[in-house]
Amino acid sequence: MKSSMRITVGVAAMLFAVTGFCIGQTETKSGGTSKKAQGVTVTDVRSKSTGAGNKNDVLEVHDVVIQGEPKKDPIRLQRGVRSFYKSESKKSEVKVNMTDDHNLLRISIKSSFSEGVVIVEIIDPKGEKQGSYTLKRDDAVVNGENTTTPFDIVEGEFAKTFRFPIKGEWIIRSLPTAATGNMEIEITQSYTDSGPKK
């Protein structure tokens, strides 16, 4: 009984060695060439058996290949800055640092003033102006004998989006002249995996 079991196991081992049969692998054409399938580099290697009747090749997995750069996860960061002016004539700046972490920049500015003039500029890292607007309070309202105007303001809104902006320090500059009011700046930095058009 034991000797017959040994013979059976020995025959099975010989068949395995001669045919190159392996569970979970697929038969491929010989020739020693490399192929890529589903991100894995595979090489056809002929079985080392010396049997004359060998027709199968063994598929060996050598390494994992990552094609291209890994994609970043889409991300969006928002920052809000609110400034209040009281007869202000000195400039103020909000700086935004653009890095490879983001490829989209959106700047939205809302202003509300009751006195003076305000000029707002967006300056890129090269020092070039990429957008601006002026908000000016007109002359005061002339009221009648029995009229009051407790609320007299001028409002402005401005928004600009830059896809794949220049990396570096962007500046949002406010240049007020005897201005009284407030300004709200919203900055959005985000990353999208859709690349620039070629």
Disulfide bonds with the S-S distance in Angstrom:
none
